[in-house]
Amino acid sequence: MATVHFSTYNGLKFRGDSGAIARSSVSPFSTASTSSSPAAKPRLSRLRASLCRKSLTATRALPEEIALSAPPEVVVDPTLALKKAADVAPELKGTSIFLVGMKSSIKTQLAKLLAEALRYYFFDSDALIEEAAGGEASAKLFRETDEQGFRESEGEVLKQLSSTGRLVVCAGDGAVQSSTNLGFLRHGISIWIDVPLDIVARGLVEDHPSSQLSTPQTYSEVLAQLAALYEETRVGYATADANVSLQKIASRYGHDDFSAVTVEDLAMEVLKEIEKLTLVKKMMQEAGRPF
């Protein structure tokens, strides 16, 4: 099977300052897949064609074209995060950031704020799959009728994203449910954004029908579903390079109400973790140099 290179489609194209995008040294993606099911191959072909045709179009601020829904606007003052990002960015050297954890508007807002602070580009991997599949309903049907094909589509999206620098990616649950996808995350820095399940559940119920809930459900029903999903994914989440817990931040700041923790508070914690990771990497590189 032929190998498809980015150059075939004139490279990845972005709105805005395309010159800011750093090319990764990772090899261009290949269409070869020995495990693809026959039913999955046509969908994978459409997925690749759609992603390449659209060239993974993105914007730094609000990329409505790839978002499941427009989350509440980030109204925090980004000054502190911008200052911290200015300190972190030189050592980061364009390395992409992958945020894993339960899907929530908090994680989405955080990713957008980080992208703005670092002058990176924002992507939602689940939204890319849905866009390529023809919409949320089509993607849901795809997942229900061909689980293997859907997982292969998730892998294809992550493979493409991981081969590009200067991205902040909201990674879906599929990113931590296979060793192959976890390997793609290793091309960047992965951060587990740990939001209490009750907050995630409440957000899904309140946001219906704009959330991923296909039918109205009670808070208890949603919470039970999230708890079951969490049991399947928490081991994968734990493999992330760092963990940022909303509950721990609230406790550290003396907040009894988790809602008192702002997106900027979370962004500052993520940037601190990234700073630690880049410092450790630098120390290891220096230790390996000959005298």
HELIX and SHEET records of a PDB file:
HELIX    1   1 PHE A    6  TYR A    9  5                                   4    
HELIX    2   2 SER A   18  ALA A   20  5                                   3    
HELIX    3   3 ALA A   40  LYS A   54  1                                  15    
HELIX    4   4 GLU A   64  ILE A   66  5                                   3    
HELIX    5   5 THR A   79  LEU A   92  1                                  14    
HELIX    6   6 SER A  105  LEU A  118  1                                  14    
HELIX    7   7 SER A  125  ALA A  133  1                                   9    
HELIX    8   8 GLU A  136  THR A  145  1                                  10    
HELIX    9   9 GLU A  147  SER A  162  1                                  16    
HELIX   10  10 ASP A  173  VAL A  176  5                                   4    
HELIX   11  11 SER A  179  LEU A  185  1                                   7    
HELIX   12  12 LEU A  197  ASP A  207  1                                  11    
HELIX   13  13 TYR A  219  TYR A  237  1                                  19    
HELIX   14  14 LEU A  246  TYR A  253  1                                   8    
HELIX   15  15 PHE A  258  ALA A  260  5                                   3    
HELIX   16  16 VAL A  263  ALA A  287  1                                  25    
SHEET    1   A 5 TYR A 121  ASP A 124  0                                        
SHEET    2   A 5 LEU A 167  CYS A 170  1                                        
SHEET    3   A 5 ILE A  97  VAL A 100  1                                        
SHEET    4   A 5 ILE A 189  ASP A 194  1                                        
SHEET    5   A 5 ALA A 242  SER A 245  1                                        
END                                                                             
